Amino acid sequence: MPVLNLLQAVNDALRTEMRRDDRVVVLGEDVGKFGGVFRATAGLYEEFGENRVIDTPLAEGGIVGAAIGMSLYGMRPVPEVQFADFIYPAYDQIVSELAKFRYRSGGQYPCSMVIRTPYGGGIKGGLYHSQSPESVFIHHAGLKVVVPSNPYDAKGLLLSAMRQEDPVLFMEPKRIYRAAKGEVPEEDYTVPLEKAALLREGDDVTVIAWGAMLHEAVAAVDEAEKKSGIRCDLLDLRTLWPLDIDAVVASAKKTGRVVVVHEAARTCGLGAEISALIQERAFVHLEAPVKRVTGWDTPFPYTLDDAYLPRAPRILQGIHDVVEFVA
Amino acid sequence: MAKFEFRLPDIGEGVVEGEIVKWLVSVGDTIAEDQALVEVMTDKATVTIPSPKAGKVVERHGNEGEIAKVHGTLVVLETEGGAAEAPAPAAAHAAAPAPAAAAAPKAAPAAEEGRRVLATPVTRRMAREHGVNLAAVVGTGPQGRVTKEDLLGFVSGGAANQAVPAAQPGMQLPPAPAVVATAADQRIPIRGLRRKIAENLVRSKQSAPHYHFVEEVDATDLVALRDRLNAKLAKSGEKLSFLPFIVKAVIGALKKNPRCNAVMDEAAQELVIRGEYNIGIAVATDDGLVVPVIHHADKLSMREIAKEIVRLSDAARNRKLSQADIGGGTFTITSLGQTGGLFATPILNHPEVAIMGVHRMRKRPVVNDAGEIVVRDIMNLSWAFDHRNVDGAEGAKFAYDVIDLVTDPDKLMLEMA
């Protein structure tokens, strides 16, 4: 089985689906001849030509709006927004049109498409190339939001996303585009949406993370077990919305202690929602308040991105905080 | 003219209320800045509150014997000067919380009874499953939180729970029987110092398993030594009681048995062995028992200790003890002098782990080493120890180290620092 990085896995998924289904088209700034700013669409233009791999002007509203139109006429577009930080020009198209078409048409126009967008910090990208806007889109009903944390999931989740009827925002953690490597089957396979992955099992604490932060969480969880004998359930959410609430609640009930990790700012981040859900559904099992280890409520800093992101030591402290809380 | 509303300031860490002992001003009085307004007795000390401003007293809130809440209005002054002097217009007084003194006598006990039990959700669920009322469980967690371990200890019958060695055994407070009133009754509210004494003693008895140790002491030589020293001091007007000698003997014994000069950190489940020798002296006052502390008693001479005891006892009886006089004790001596009885069973001054009682001295017939009956000055000393930290043999050794120095004051002089 070939070892791919996360970018190559995305590329593999796009190629696989474009070969399988000729309704699939890719569009966005530089996705064609150049192969994408991160090379996620490399080679697709050569294989599928300019009618299925479309270079567009730098106009996110136009890219997403055009894709919505294609979708309504039966195509399966996969627009790329080159950085999630610049998704806001397309915000109205996404939340007012894309997220609502299926609902307002009573299911007649599914508006099936996947917006791919690299997101997240840790690449010294500064305040306009580091943000994590997932909760903004989760708040608008009608969209699925998916974040892979490894190459295997990236291919399997992207193939699932492209094959279902709801619109999907597929957010790619760019910090681990090349850092996350793993075996990825050459053949066609899917990873189900809406299912979290349980990567470690333990009775003491539940740690919930996704994307690039999953790797920090793994380091913290392993350290907690090695140094202090604290055993954690580690959940990779994979699909942020609809959330795998059953997995979250089951684990919270088992351990009674939860740490949610995300690099988006704390206030109204997805961690707040997860914390509230646990409080509603597992209250009597809680041994400690749900702990959030997150980015800060500031613009993403230009020079201090290590301090902004929840790195492993901060997550480890969070684990100790909930363990040492007196129940 | 402007009005100035003076509220009871936060007069000590953690103090939320105080009893108005004595008003020193009346409505209509014109007072100077810093003039004493009122004496307030908190659970820690009685303090005199001075006025921050000069002016005429136009309102006085609360009668003597009533409770004043911290941040509740004490007096309203009419002051010279502009409107800036008035922090709130007169109308705002009505909108503010009800005058503290009027509402407090009822509100305080009610608030105490209705206090929410602190516990996490998981502990509450377990309490429900076991059919336990959490209010009946003594909490040992942060801010008195009832922990899972407290609950488990309670459920397992309050015995030390082997499965959770760090836990404090929970204890059930039986429901208080109703008191039926009769015409001849006099009801005295348990407040201020009295309430604090009650709380501390209950806490001590509930948390620390006490054991007591009593022994008879031949103080004949000490009596002789004291007589000689007092004869020397007669001209200066000074006089030594037995207490300074006993304090020094205790310090000598504490140095040999440091685990008795310690406090129990319940939250951390750690014994904290103190490096200082701050000896608390229990003093009976009209208000109740207080325990002022002779700080660094190991570094004071016998005369200095005697003076300090006089100062502290007077201050205690006149309600003039400062916060500094009360805190920081490492070991307590309770001495009832000639009302001291044969022996008693002192209760630990929580969280200290040892206390010593000094009892009445009198001439008694005793059998000496030669088998003869002789008359000696005999008194009993009693001790209580926290058995979690001080075992029987250890406590007994400490007791005999004290006795050794009391019985043989020459040795005490040789060992005294």
Interface residues (C-beta under 8 A of the other chain):
Chain A: G256 F283 V284 H285 L286 E287 A288 F325 V326 A327
Chain B: T120 P121 V122 T123 R124 R125 G141 P142 R145 T147 K148
